[in-house]
């Protein structure tokens, strides 16, 4: 068993612009001599820094006491010689031991503080992680699954593969995939503890014990490189303020020759008849509203560019329309009702929109519901599914 | 709590995984600590609530223990490591040949992990020591991993460090 197989390489980097020193990977030296170069780099960064130096350990998967002690020594010594500098250690709520170990430094020197980075750092994330949204997420997956189960084999889904569903939400997609395609291994990761609790509960109720649900930050995953034949990430790049960063992580954990599958929307293309104009206006405003909170719900057709920029080849892009004719029209109407509640009832309010705007905004959703439930009506919600292969 | 008091609960710990190897082989490569801790952590964490994070936590703790035995063990004899489970706890029993001169050190270091001044000692070591001693490593396990640590010495020249890790509660 080679070390390279197990341990992610250790990286230490200094970004002078943001005054951030980052440690990433696994660092378990036998002696300080093995990390002397990183220690020296760290010392130089501190000498160069003014005001606040951020120490980012969000992607530090492992650090033994030898390394921890050595790096702590540098920071503590600096506190004693430099009263003009403060240190902010940014740990991750995902890598629990970092939070527990680094917090002690603040007890020794008041110039050191420790911040735990988690999902609250993502703009607008709270809206879509609200537990009241869970029933609607189930309905959404139920409606998209009718389409996805047919197209997934084109994007690399087949029995016996190892797969990861990143930003798995309430885990229902993983359960459906497991039943339909029997992958050998499924890891399902999300950074909403409430969604994961729900997912585990559902899995337990159905006697499913072989989906590995994990709490994690999709942009800073503990998962190692080149692990999965297929990595899926549905409806998530569009609500993430740095989709390219997320895609980089999906690329990293995918095996060479494996595929990454993403689905995203273009909300302004939601449509309905009758009352098309009102519906169109509202969904154009939805796109603007999400943009205000640094989310791009117009990302769908940009999938090809994103995948290409991330280094994928053999890119396949297709779209499908979820409509009121997919099963029970009331399901479609329920989804729109939930959107209205969150987008008009919470997000627009938070943006500070006037009541008359919110009323008109709501009307478009109501007209979309009207179209969905009308005996001769048509209501649609378009989704772009795309995948790319990680080059061999 | 002494070992005698713990005896009744001993039977409730179910064995999960164990390895044994020649101490000389183990000491031949420092990376064995990392490799063994990573591998064992993955194996025993697969059916925990959050396998990925449990494995990460467990690997951290086990690696430190293996490093203690690497730095403090003698090359004759065998190293053995067994992992057991009881509910939310894993128990690690790490046995390795220990030179007579170091046995007292281990007794004292383990006793200090249960002392009222454990945290103060830990902070003091972080604050002033140039490098972590094996005592600090054991304090780290007690403080950062909520570990309960004791020593067994029934099989000289080997000693056995027994560490109970309630990681499931911390991780999930």
Interface residues (C-beta under 8 A of the other chain):
Chain A: X1 X3 X6 X7 X26 X28 X30 X32 X61 X62 X64 X65 X66 X68 X69 X70 X72 X73 X76 X94 X95 X96 X97 X100 X101 X104 X105 X107 X108 X187 X189 X196 X200 X209 X212 X213 X214 X215 X216 X222 X223
Chain B: X30 X31 X33 X34 X35 X38 X39 X46 X47 X49 X50 X51 X52 X53 X56 X57 X59 X60 X63 X64 X67 X122 X123 X126 X127 X129 X130 X131 X132 X136 X137 X140 X143 X144 X145 X170 X171
